[in-house]
Amino acid sequence: MNKIILIVLISSFTFLSCKKAPVSSQVQNTVVESKPAVDFHPQYIDFVYMVTKSKLEYSDGGNSDQFALSIRAKKDSVIWFTVGKSGVEGVRGLVRPDSVLVMNKLKDEYYSYDIKYLQELTQSNLSYANMQNLLVGNLLFPYQETDLVTKNETHYILQQKQDNMHIESRIRFDNMRVEQTTIVDSTSLSRTAIVYSNYIVADSILVPSVCSVDISFNKNNQKVDRKVVITHSKIEFPVKSVNFPFNVPKKYNEK
């Protein structure tokens, strides 16, 4: 796959990647003075359709670039996206709960994956629901009564465990929206920090217009840092049906 497709997959999937080789230093956890929370009722952004126009920025320490990103989604059904640069669409993708299709328009190629393959590729319990939650700024994993919830002066602090991952989410008191989620893999010591900011009201729904993802892991005994920032210039939640055009030309080669 060429660079642009890798960037799309990184921005969509690697926030949940795990089981990589351990890094040499320990992950530092922020110490916060907190006390148990008695009344915690997280809010979830609900929608039928979602449409965004965005900018995708990617950097890995040695390289950086930015692209135009368009996203359309139907809840629990499909996420459609295009990625381009200088007015030229390079990649078009279609993500469903059980499959991922990607067209590389620059090379007349297309790729077909199932979710199980992507779980093996990223060594994670990746699910469509996780991706959808990341997209709108919901908790990545639904709150369970067995989860630990504390609070400080400004935030609820939710602690969750999923397999070998520890997930800490900070939810603001004033709007009950997720502001930050940190994922630490206890086996590999990889760390992912997701920060939501610049909340706006779109069609009466309070949503983040900026999502920043910082990923640190070990590759070939060297620490790797990657950063993906998605900034929405437009967010809409249409009531009427939205189209998800995805027709693979006959001349395209399947990879």
N, C-alpha and C positions, 0 to 999 in steps of 0.2 A: 504494500500500500504506500501511496506517496504521502508526503508530509501533511497535507491539508486534511486527509482522512484520519491520520493518526491524531491530529489535534482535536478533531470532532469526537473521536472515541475517548481521548483523554479527558476532555471536558465533561463527557457524559458518564463515564464509567469509573475512572481511577480513584474517585473519592472514596470508593469502597474496597479498593484493592488491598490484599493482605497476603500473609505467608511468604514474604520476600526474605532474603537473607538478612540476618540481624545487622544493625549498624553498630559502630564501635562505641558510641556514647549513649548514655541513658536519656530517654525522653523526659524533659522537665515539665512537671505539672504545676500549674498556677495554684498557689495556696490562697483560699478565700475564706474569710470568716463568715460562717453561715450558721443557720439554725433550722431545725426541721420545719417543713411547710405543712400546714394542716389543710388548707383549702387550695387545691390546685386543679384547675379545669382548663387545659390547653385549648386554644381555638385553632380550628383548621380552615384553611381557605378552600371553599367549595366552588366548583364551576362546572359548566357543561362544555364550553369551548373556550380556548385561549389563543390569542394571536399576538405575536411580538415582532418588533423590528429592533435589532440589537447590534452591538459591536462586540466582537470576541477578541480579546487580547491574550496572547500566549507568550510565556518566557520560560527558559530552563537554565538560566545562568549564562549560557553561551550564545543562545539564539533568542530572538523575539520577533513577533510579527502580529498583525491585527487583520481581522477579516469582518466582512458584513455577514450577519447571521439573522435568518428569519425562522421563526418557530410557529407552528400551528399545532394545537393539541385538542383532542377530544377525551374527556376524562375516562380513565380506565379502558381506553380503546386504542388510541394511536397518538404518537408524537411524530410530526413531520418537520423536517428542517432543510434549509439550504444554506450553503456557505460559499461566499465569493469574495472577489477583490477587484477594485477598479471597475465595477459595473459588470464583471464577468462571473457567472455562476460556475463554480468548480465542482461542488459536491451537492448531491441531493440525497436525503435519507428518510427512511420510514421505519419507525420503531413500534412494534406491537408487543403485547404481553408475552408472546412466545417467540418472537423473531425480530431480526434487524436486517434491513435491506439498505445498501449504500450504492449510489451511482457515482463514479468518477467521470465527470463529463470532459475532463481534460485529456483522458486517455481512452475513452470509449470502453470503459470497464465497469462491471458491477459485482458486488459482493453480497453473499447471502449467509446469514448466521442464525443459529437458534440461541435462545437465552442460555441454554445449558452450556453451549460452546463458550459463550462470553464469561460464564461463571468459572469455567475451567481456565480460560485465558487470564482472567484477573485474579483467580484463586479467591473468590468471594461469593457470598450469598446474594449476589446482585439480583434485584427484581425490578420489574417495570414500575411497581409502586414506589420504590426508593427513588427512581429517576423522576417520577412525577412529583413527588414531594420536594425534591431538590429544586425542581423547576419553579414551583410557586412559593417556596419558602416555608413549607410545613415541616414538622418534625420528621426526620428521615424514617424513624420507626415509631409506630403508634405507642402512646403512653399506656403502660400497664400498671395496675395497682401495686405490683411487686417492685416497681422501679423506685429508686431512692430520689426524693425531692427535698431540697433544702432551699433557703432563700437568704439573700443579703439585703442591702438597703434598696437596691434597684431591680434585682432580677430573681426569678426562680431559677434554680440550678438543678437540672434533671440528669441523673446518672443512670445509664442503661448498659446492659451486657448482651452482646450477640456473638455467640461462639467465642472466638479469641479476641473480639473487639470490645473496647470500652468506649462508650459514646457519652460525651457531656454536652448538653445543650443549655444555653442561657436564654430565658424568655423574659422579655421586659414586662414590668408591672403595668406601665401606662397603656400598652396596646395589646398585650398578651401574644406578641409575635416573636418568633425565633430571631435572635440577633446574631448568635454564634453557635456553631457546632464543632466540636473537636473529636476526632476519631483516632484512637491509639490502638495499634495492634500489639498485644502483649507478647506474641511470639516473635514477630520480626522487628518490633519497635518502630515500625513506620508510623508516620503521623500526618493527618490531614486536618486542616482548619478551614472551615467554611464560614464566611462572614456575610451577612445580609445588611444592606444599608440603603439610604435614600428612599425611604418608604413614601409611596404616593397612593392616592386614591384613584383607581381605575374602574369605571362603571360601578361605583359604590363599594368596591372591594379594596382593602388596604393591602398593598403588595410591595415587596422590595424591587427597586429599579436597578440595583447593583448586586451581583453575587460574585464574591471573590473566593477562589479555592486555592489554598497553598498546600502542596504535597511534598513530603520529604520521605525518601526511602533509600535503600542501599542497592546498588547495581555494580556487579563486578568489584566488590569490596570498596566502592567509593560512594560517598553520599551524593544523592541527586535531589535537587530542588526544582520543582515545577510550579508555575503559577498560571492560573486561568482566571480572567476577569470577564464577566458578561455584563454589559451595561445596556439596559433597554431604553431606547428612545421613544418607543410606543408600546403600550400594553393595553389590550382590549379583551373583554369577555363577551363575545357576541351571543345573542340569544338564538339567532337563525343559524342553520347548518353551514359549516365551513368545508371547503373542498381540500382534498389532500392528493393533488396530482402526482402520480408516480408511474410512468409508463417507460419501460426499458426498451430502447430501440433494438431492432433485430441485429444491427451491426455490432452491438456491444458484446464483449467477451466476458464470460463468467469466470471469476477468479476464486 
